[in-house]
Amino acid sequence: MDSKVVHSKLPDKDFLRQNLRQRLSNLPVNQICEETRLLNQALMEWTSKKSFQVVLTTLPAKDEPDLSEFLNWWLKQSKQVALARTGPERSLSFHYVSHFEGPWDTKPWGLREPPQTAPVWRPERETLCLVPGLAFSATPGEGAFRLGRGGGYYDRWLAEYRTHALALGIGFSVQTVESLPQEPHDQPLDGWWDGTTFRGLSELSASPGVSKRRR
């Protein structure tokens, strides 16, 4: 038998997820705080120069950046925030909130989501989607590849709505990697935060709210 066996990409992803979770668990608290502070400040500075009206995001898991500072500032600008809610068949929707005190629906692994009765986001206004992930890497052109947690929620959502929102990956510096395995269902992002700066879409200076990538 030929010793050069071609492996499925899926085990590669599983290995990467395990590796990234280990990296995140080893992050020093002071680095988490500093990179979170930089991300919140960068988002405030960058979005203040753009014409987004809505930010889509999710309440953070324990190993994801806390965007509270930016999101509270955003609401004070008379803008809107819609938070992610998971649904049947691994679907994803975003629901408007006016504050971050809840009440929340608690899902597996302690994830907090807005109640189903909260108003649903529709692609009617210029929108920025802040996408969590386990890893991010540059694409051959502009944009970013993303490795999620394996559920496929954001890939399904992006496949339907990516032309209606600019999608920006958010994470810590240890989550930026040289390359990521890709499968047909994987959806690229427009850019990402690498822990110190935004990367991907012409330094994220393109017209807001509309993705220049069509995949």
C-alpha positions as CSV (number, residue, x, y, z in Angstrom):
1,M,0.0,0.0,0.0
2,D,1.2,3.5,-0.8
3,S,2.4,5.2,2.4
4,K,1.2,8.6,1.2
5,V,-2.3,8.4,2.6
6,V,-4.6,11.4,1.8
7,H,-6.4,12.3,5.1
8,S,-9.7,14.0,5.4
9,K,-9.6,17.6,6.4
10,L,-12.0,17.0,9.3
11,P,-9.4,15.4,11.6
12,D,-7.1,18.3,10.9
13,K,-9.8,20.6,12.1
14,D,-10.4,18.5,15.2
15,F,-6.7,18.7,16.0
16,L,-6.6,22.4,15.5
17,R,-9.7,23.0,17.7
18,Q,-8.0,21.0,20.5
19,N,-4.8,22.9,20.0
20,L,-6.5,26.3,20.0
21,R,-8.6,25.5,23.1
22,Q,-5.3,24.7,24.9
23,R,-3.8,27.9,23.7
24,L,-6.7,29.9,25.0
25,S,-6.8,28.2,28.3
26,N,-3.1,29.1,28.8
27,L,-3.6,32.8,28.0
28,P,-2.4,35.0,30.9
29,V,-5.1,37.1,32.5
30,N,-3.2,40.3,31.8
31,Q,-2.9,39.5,28.1
32,I,-6.6,38.8,27.9
33,C,-7.4,42.1,29.6
34,E,-5.0,44.1,27.4
35,E,-6.1,42.6,24.1
36,T,-9.7,43.0,25.0
37,R,-9.1,46.6,25.9
38,L,-7.4,47.2,22.5
39,L,-10.1,45.5,20.6
40,N,-12.9,47.5,22.2
41,Q,-11.0,50.8,21.6
42,A,-10.2,49.8,18.0
43,L,-13.9,49.0,17.3
44,M,-15.0,52.3,18.7
45,E,-12.5,54.2,16.7
46,W,-13.0,52.4,13.4
47,T,-16.8,52.2,13.5
48,S,-17.1,55.9,14.4
49,K,-15.7,56.6,10.8
50,K,-18.2,54.3,9.1
51,S,-21.9,54.3,8.5
52,F,-23.0,51.1,10.1
53,Q,-26.3,51.3,11.9
54,V,-26.5,47.8,13.4
55,V,-23.9,45.5,15.0
56,L,-24.6,41.7,15.2
57,T,-22.6,39.7,17.6
58,T,-22.9,37.1,20.4
59,L,-22.6,37.2,24.1
60,P,-19.1,35.9,24.7
61,A,-18.1,32.4,25.8
62,K,-15.6,32.3,28.6
63,D,-12.7,32.1,26.1
64,E,-13.9,34.9,23.8
65,P,-13.3,38.7,24.0
66,D,-15.8,40.6,26.1
67,L,-17.1,43.4,23.9
68,S,-19.2,45.1,26.6
69,E,-17.3,48.4,26.4
70,F,-17.8,48.7,22.7
71,L,-21.4,47.5,22.7
72,N,-22.5,49.9,25.5
73,W,-20.8,52.8,23.7
74,W,-22.5,51.7,20.4
75,L,-26.0,51.8,22.0
76,K,-25.2,55.3,23.4
77,Q,-24.6,56.4,19.8
78,S,-28.3,55.7,19.1
79,K,-27.3,52.6,17.1
80,Q,-28.6,49.1,17.4
81,V,-27.3,45.7,18.6
82,A,-28.7,42.3,17.8
83,L,-27.4,39.2,19.6
84,A,-27.1,35.7,18.2
85,R,-29.7,33.0,19.0
86,T,-29.3,29.4,17.9
87,G,-32.3,27.5,16.5
88,P,-33.4,24.1,15.0
89,E,-31.1,22.4,12.5
90,R,-28.2,24.5,13.6
91,S,-29.7,27.7,12.4
92,L,-28.8,31.2,13.6
93,S,-30.8,34.4,14.0
94,F,-30.0,37.7,15.6
95,H,-32.4,39.5,18.0
96,Y,-32.3,43.2,19.0
97,V,-31.5,44.2,22.6
98,S,-31.5,47.6,24.2
99,H,-29.3,46.6,27.2
100,F,-27.2,43.7,28.5
101,E,-28.9,42.8,31.8
102,G,-31.1,40.1,30.3
103,P,-33.2,38.1,30.8
104,W,-31.3,35.5,28.8
105,D,-32.0,32.0,27.6
106,T,-29.2,29.7,28.8
107,K,-28.1,27.1,26.2
108,P,-25.7,24.2,26.5
109,W,-22.2,25.1,27.7
110,G,-23.6,28.1,29.5
111,L,-24.1,30.2,26.4
112,R,-26.5,33.1,26.9
113,E,-28.9,34.1,24.2
114,P,-31.7,36.7,23.8
115,P,-35.2,35.4,24.2
116,Q,-37.1,34.2,21.2
117,T,-39.6,37.0,21.7
118,A,-37.0,39.7,21.0
119,P,-37.3,41.5,17.7
120,V,-35.5,39.8,14.8
121,W,-32.8,41.5,12.7
122,R,-33.6,41.8,9.0
123,P,-31.1,42.9,6.3
124,E,-32.5,46.4,5.9
125,R,-29.8,48.6,7.4
126,E,-26.0,48.8,7.1
127,T,-24.7,46.0,9.3
128,L,-21.4,44.9,10.9
129,C,-21.3,41.3,12.1
130,L,-18.6,40.5,14.7
131,V,-18.0,36.7,14.3
132,P,-16.3,34.7,17.0
133,G,-14.1,31.7,16.2
134,L,-11.3,29.5,17.3
135,A,-8.8,30.5,14.6
136,F,-8.4,32.9,11.7
137,S,-6.0,33.1,8.8
138,A,-5.5,35.2,5.7
139,T,-7.0,34.2,2.4
140,P,-5.0,34.3,-0.8
141,G,-6.7,37.7,-1.6
142,E,-8.5,40.0,0.8
143,G,-10.5,38.6,3.7
144,A,-10.0,35.8,6.2
145,F,-10.6,32.1,6.7
146,R,-12.2,31.1,10.0
147,L,-12.2,27.9,12.1
148,G,-15.4,27.7,14.2
149,R,-16.3,25.3,17.0
150,G,-17.8,22.7,14.7
151,G,-21.5,23.5,14.8
152,G,-21.7,25.3,11.4
153,Y,-24.1,28.0,12.7
154,Y,-22.2,31.0,11.4
155,D,-21.3,29.2,8.1
156,R,-25.0,28.6,7.4
157,W,-25.9,32.2,8.3
158,L,-23.0,33.7,6.2
159,A,-24.0,31.6,3.2
160,E,-27.4,33.3,3.3
161,Y,-26.6,36.8,4.5
162,R,-22.9,37.6,3.7
163,T,-23.8,40.2,1.1
164,H,-25.9,42.0,3.6
165,A,-23.3,42.5,6.3
166,L,-19.5,43.1,6.6
167,A,-18.2,40.1,8.6
168,L,-15.3,40.6,10.9
169,G,-13.7,37.9,13.0
170,I,-12.8,38.6,16.6
171,G,-10.4,36.8,18.8
172,F,-7.1,36.9,20.6
173,S,-3.6,37.0,19.1
174,V,-3.0,33.3,19.7
175,Q,-5.9,32.6,17.4
176,T,-4.2,33.9,14.3
177,V,-2.6,31.0,12.4
178,E,-0.7,30.7,9.1
179,S,-3.3,28.6,7.3
180,L,-6.5,26.7,7.9
181,P,-8.0,23.6,6.2
182,Q,-11.1,24.5,4.1
183,E,-14.2,22.5,3.1
184,P,-16.8,23.5,0.6
185,H,-19.3,24.7,3.2
186,D,-16.8,27.0,5.0
187,Q,-17.6,30.7,4.6
188,P,-14.8,33.3,4.5
189,L,-14.9,36.5,6.4
190,D,-14.1,40.0,5.2
191,G,-11.3,40.5,7.8
192,W,-10.4,39.8,11.4
193,W,-8.8,41.2,14.5
194,D,-5.4,39.6,15.2
195,G,-5.0,40.8,18.8
196,T,-3.4,44.1,17.9
197,T,-4.9,45.3,14.6
198,F,-7.5,44.6,12.0
199,R,-6.5,42.6,9.0
200,G,-8.0,41.4,5.7
201,L,-10.2,43.8,3.7
202,S,-7.9,46.6,2.4
203,E,-7.1,47.4,6.1
204,L,-10.9,47.4,6.6
205,S,-11.3,50.6,4.7
206,A,-13.8,49.3,2.2
207,S,-17.4,50.6,2.0
208,P,-19.2,49.6,5.2
209,G,-22.1,47.2,5.4
210,V,-21.5,45.5,2.0
211,S,-19.1,42.7,1.5
212,K,-16.8,43.0,-1.5
213,R,-16.3,39.2,-1.4
214,R,-18.9,37.1,-3.2
215,R,-18.6,33.4,-2.4
